[in-house]
Amino acid sequence: MVNGEIKNQDYYNKAQKAIKGSEEYAKKIIGRINPDEVDSISGATYSHNQFTDAVYDALDKAAA
């Protein structure tokens, strides 16, 4: 976004989907034993992978 104008609508839409996906992943992880049980949201696979990696990292640090 430049001066309040979206320059690349496709990229903007993907970013918005990723943000929404991150919010959904956080809600879905509660009560799960295995982070891999949280399904990916269509179009937000990259953010899902980052989220899953972050969960595993946090679990490893908590167990140390």
N, C-alpha and C positions, 0 to 999 in steps of 0.2 A: 504494500500500500504506500503510495507516494502522495503527499498532500491530501490525504483523505480519499484518494482515488485508487481503486483496485486495478493494478496493471496487468495481472495475469489471473483471470477468474478461475481457471482450472486449478492452478496451484493454490489459490486462496481456498477453494472448496475442499481440496485434499487436506489442507492445514486445519480447517474447521472440523472436518471429520475426525482427524487425529486427536484434536483437543477433546471432542466429545467422547471419543473412544477411551481416552485416558481416564476420564471421569467415570465411565461405565466399568472399566477394568477394576478400579479401586473398589467400587461397590461389590463387584462380583467375587473378589478375592476373599472377602470376609467369610469365614467359616469353611474355607477349603483347606485341605491338607496338602494338596499338590497344585502349585500355580499353573501347571500345564493343563489343568481341568478347565481353566477359564478360556472360553472360546474367543477366537479372534473376531473382530467386527469387520465386515466387508469394507475394503478400501483403507483399513487402518492396520494392516499387518505389520508394518515397520514399527509403529508405536506400540503394538502388542508385544513384539519381540523385545523392545527396549524395556517395557514395563515388566515382562517376565524376568529379564536379566536383573533388573533392579530389585525385584522381590527376592530372587535367589541370593543376591549379594547381601541384602538386609538380613535374610535368614542365616547366612553363613556368619555374618558379623555378630548376630545375636547369640549364636551357638558357641562362639569363641570365648 
